[in-house]
C-alpha cells in the first residue's frame, strides 16, 4: 500500500540520518558474545553454533561514536 511504502521511506531516511550522525546498530546474531556490547538474558544449547555465540537478538543495541548507547539483548548458545 502507498501508506506502508511511505512509512518505509521515512524509516530508511531516519536510519540514514542517525548513521550519518554516528549512531550505528550493534551486530549480534552469529557473533561471539561480548559483554561490552551484548546483554545475555537467555541461554540455549545448540550444537550447530559455537561456544558463547549469539543465537538470537531480542532487542537491537546501538553505539554512538564507538560508545554503547544501548546493549543488544541476546540469547547465547552453549
BAFI-3210 file (N, C-alpha, C; in Angstrom, 3 decimals, decimal comma, padded with zeros to 6 digits):
// residues 78
n [1|2|3|4|5|6|7|8|9|10|11|12|13|14|15|16|17|18|19|20|21|22|23|24|25|26|27|28|29|30|31|32|33|34|35|36|37|38|39|40|41|42|43|44|45|46|47|48|49|50|51|52|53|54|55|56|57|58|59|60|61|62|63|64|65|66|67|68|69|70|71|72|73|74|75|76|77|78]
n.u [000,836|000,363|000,628|002,152|004,505|005,308|005,819|007,945|009,897|010,297|011,326|013,757|015,073|015,324|017,014|019,317|019,982|020,545|022,765|024,551|025,098|026,553|025,397|025,077|023,875|024,437|026,071|024,918|023,750|025,156|027,643|030,520|029,782|029,972|030,386|030,704|029,140|026,840|023,944|023,278|020,391|019,153|019,716|020,723|021,035|022,729|024,052|024,855|025,870|028,710|030,691|029,588|028,225|026,183|022,861|020,305|018,829|017,159|016,562|017,553|020,776|022,716|025,413|027,053|029,231|031,297|030,688|028,711|025,281|022,930|022,910|022,800|020,156|020,376|020,225|022,254|024,228|025,113]
n.v [-001,182|002,341|003,840|002,147|002,014|004,684|004,963|003,165|004,458|006,786|005,613|004,490|006,856|008,071|006,190|006,453|009,126|008,955|007,223|008,833|010,718|009,286|007,199|003,762|000,449|-002,408|-005,310|-008,563|-011,315|-014,459|-013,599|-013,711|-013,812|-010,785|-009,046|-006,310|-005,275|-006,814|-007,969|-010,725|-012,555|-014,930|-018,486|-021,107|-024,484|-025,472|-027,366|-026,699|-024,212|-022,261|-022,151|-019,858|-018,154|-015,701|-016,448|-015,442|-012,249|-010,237|-007,631|-004,775|-003,300|-000,254|001,914|005,030|006,954|005,056|004,518|002,656|002,968|001,583|-001,708|-004,759|-006,985|-010,344|-013,872|-016,523|-019,172|-022,473]
n.w [000,000|-000,516|001,863|003,580|002,074|002,211|004,969|005,203|003,634|005,155|007,488|006,486|005,768|008,276|009,571|007,984|008,515|011,278|011,180|009,765|011,711|013,484|014,907|015,220|014,551|016,657|015,680|016,201|016,039|015,482|016,133|018,376|021,869|023,592|026,439|026,508|024,540|024,402|026,169|027,868|028,206|027,947|027,495|025,316|024,237|021,485|019,137|016,588|016,657|017,711|020,784|023,224|021,392|019,889|019,534|019,077|018,638|020,811|021,392|019,687|019,810|020,131|019,091|019,677|018,135|018,758|021,431|023,625|023,470|023,935|025,028|023,149|023,624|024,121|023,180|024,135|022,848|023,927]
ca.u [000,000|001,138|000,925|003,271|005,699|005,702|006,409|009,244|010,821|010,616|012,200|015,080|015,680|015,695|018,183|020,468|020,320|021,200|024,086|025,390|025,494|027,421|024,649|025,139|023,389|025,439|025,874|024,845|023,498|026,279|028,896|030,875|029,219|030,883|029,619|030,820|028,111|025,671|023,369|022,722|019,241|018,689|020,742|020,192|022,008|022,590|025,332|025,225|026,530|029,911|030,641|029,349|027,818|024,855|021,934|019,140|018,806|015,817|016,411|018,683|021,635|023,282|026,562|027,148|030,658|032,040|030,242|027,453|024,107|022,096|023,421|021,899|019,643|020,599|020,223|023,577|024,251|026,082]
ca.v [000,000|003,585|004,243|001,327|002,448|005,977|004,726|002,529|005,501|007,642|004,813|004,419|008,179|008,258|005,372|007,062|010,331|008,521|006,700|009,973|011,428|008,423|006,138|002,538|-000,747|-003,405|-006,624|-009,511|-012,719|-015,158|-013,044|-014,180|-012,992|-009,781|-008,291|-004,871|-004,893|-007,683|-008,302|-012,072|-012,765|-016,295|-019,440|-022,235|-025,486|-025,684|-027,901|-026,115|-022,923|-022,367|-021,793|-018,435|-017,468|-015,101|-017,225|-014,637|-010,890|-009,934|-006,178|-004,194|-002,380|000,811|002,691|006,405|007,291|003,992|004,366|001,920|003,708|000,517|-003,030|-005,700|-008,041|-011,510|-015,265|-017,062|-020,620|-023,350]
ca.w [000,000|-000,525|003,240|004,052|001,336|002,772|006,292|004,982|003,160|006,309|008,350|005,863|005,860|009,682|009,858|007,319|009,270|012,518|010,834|009,391|012,932|014,285|015,583|014,423|015,247|017,040|015,072|017,304|015,696|014,881|016,656|019,719|022,939|024,147|027,436|026,267|023,576|024,491|027,470|027,726|029,083|027,732|027,083|024,548|023,797|020,048|018,673|015,296|016,926|018,524|022,199|023,508|020,168|019,979|018,717|018,724|019,161|021,307|021,302|018,970|020,543|019,301|019,549|019,197|018,074|019,448|022,809|023,644|023,938|024,475|024,736|022,493|024,489|023,276|023,645|023,856|022,666|024,590]
c.u [000,879|001,514|002,140|004,574|006,212|006,380|007,793|010,281|011,243|011,583|013,618|015,805|016,136|016,951|019,439|020,924|021,039|022,603|025,046|025,865|026,329|026,706|024,636|024,573|024,551|025,095|025,902|024,752|024,691|027,638|029,239|030,267|030,290|030,088|029,746|029,717|026,791|025,255|022,673|021,592|018,673|019,859|020,064|021,341|021,748|023,951|025,777|025,929|027,745|029,679|030,506|029,062|026,416|023,931|020,766|019,259|017,360|015,528|017,691|019,450|022,268|024,521|026,453|028,604|031,490|031,737|028,886|026,356|023,138|022,691|022,368|021,464|019,630|020,384|021,550|023,526|025,400|026,649]
c.v [001,244|004,057|003,488|001,725|003,778|005,825|004,105|003,551|006,417|006,908|004,763|005,757|008,465|007,464|005,932|008,309|009,972|008,016|007,829|010,763|010,559|007,338|004,912|001,373|-001,689|-004,717|-007,669|-010,970|-013,319|-014,672|-013,693|-013,238|-012,072|-008,927|-006,777|-004,370|-005,636|-007,902|-009,654|-012,265|-014,176|-017,158|-020,582|-023,181|-025,768|-026,099|-027,304|-024,772|-023,148|-021,965|-020,280|-017,618|-016,920|-015,823|-016,368|-013,256|-010,560|-008,441|-005,606|-003,236|-001,381|001,422|004,095|006,800|006,349|003,873|003,670|002,794|002,731|-000,811|-003,848|-006,739|-009,314|-012,838|-015,854|-018,585|-021,255|-022,699]
c.w [000,000|000,884|003,776|003,361|001,875|004,117|006,138|004,512|004,299|007,241|007,787|005,952|007,292|010,010|009,201|008,061|010,573|012,237|010,469|010,615|013,867|015,056|014,672|015,224|015,558|016,352|016,177|016,844|014,963|015,367|017,999|020,768|023,498|025,132|027,293|025,344|023,765|025,944|027,313|028,727|028,944|027,280|026,335|024,234|022,327|019,500|017,335|015,454|017,812|019,963|022,364|022,248|020,353|019,002|018,234|019,371|019,543|021,261|020,704|019,886|019,592|019,946|018,982|019,290|018,949|020,938|022,782|024,241|024,586|024,049|024,003|023,521|023,658|024,002|023,210|023,804|023,443|025,812]
res [x|x|x|x|x|x|x|x|x|x|x|x|x|x|x|x|x|x|x|x|x|x|x|x|x|x|x|x|x|x|x|x|x|x|x|x|x|x|x|x|x|x|x|x|x|x|x|x|x|x|x|x|x|x|x|x|x|x|x|x|x|x|x|x|x|x|x|x|x|x|x|x|x|x|x|x|x|x]
***
